[in-house]
Amino acid sequence: MPQGSVARRYARALILVAAAEDRVDAVTGELGAFAALLTRSPDLATVLGNPVFGREERRAVLDRVIGSLKLSPSVEHFLRLLIDKNRIGYAADIARAFAGLADERAGRLRAEVRSARPLSKEFVERLTRVLAERTGKRIVVEASVDPSLIGGVVTRVGDTVYDGTVLKELGRLCDELGCA
């Protein structure tokens, strides 16, 4: 079974539990924190995901992690289930799939915005308004700095990319002048 479908299946099951508890956004944050920890600590990810270590050993390590992250009982239970089913390696994919389902349920879209320099608060607010008007959804902007852009902004909303970078404009100008 492809990795994405496994992640979506587990995410759909967990979102039902989180919705019943009215904790969808909280669970999104908890799963994200756990996935980020695994990304920062590849050794931890290896221990938790490697069946060479016995289930009880992996559960003991997971219990220490759960204690340090102060996770809710439903997320604790879910992560233990992933250990028991040897699916903990899918945790980051499940967290992403869960966040997508949570956004869908809340009627919001994430806009990934890359710019050469940090964006002003006013620009982010204006961009959020424009994207909300175009999509009819509530927009959550996730801004990052990418100095390789030289100048301008690249915005991705779902599968749509708005490229307003200096490099893009220079390429367009070069195409018009036939310099390439």
Stockholm file with secondary structure:
# STOCKHOLM 1.0

chainA/1-180         MPQGSVARRYARALILVAAAEDRVDAVTGELGAFAALLTRSPDLATVLGNPVFGREERRAVLDRVIGSLKLSPSVEHFLRLLIDKNRIGYAADIARAFAGLADERAGRLRAEVRSARPLSKEFVERLTRVLAERTGKRIVVEASVDPSLIGGVVTRVGDTVYDGTVLKELGRLCDELGCA
#=GR chainA/1-180 SS CCHHHHHHHHHHHHHHHHHHTTCHHHHHHHHHHHHHHHHHCHHHHHHHHCTTSCHHHHHHHHHHHHHHHTCCHHHHHHHHHHHHTTCGGGHHHHHHHHHHHHHHHHTEEEEEEEESSCCCHHHHHHHHHHHHHHHSSEEEEEEEECGGGCSEEEEEETTEEEEEEHHHHHHHHHHHHTCC
#=GC SS_cons         CCHHHHHHHHHHHHHHHHHHTTCHHHHHHHHHHHHHHHHHCHHHHHHHHCTTSCHHHHHHHHHHHHHHHTCCHHHHHHHHHHHHTTCGGGHHHHHHHHHHHHHHHHTEEEEEEEESSCCCHHHHHHHHHHHHHHHSSEEEEEEEECGGGCSEEEEEETTEEEEEEHHHHHHHHHHHHTCC
//
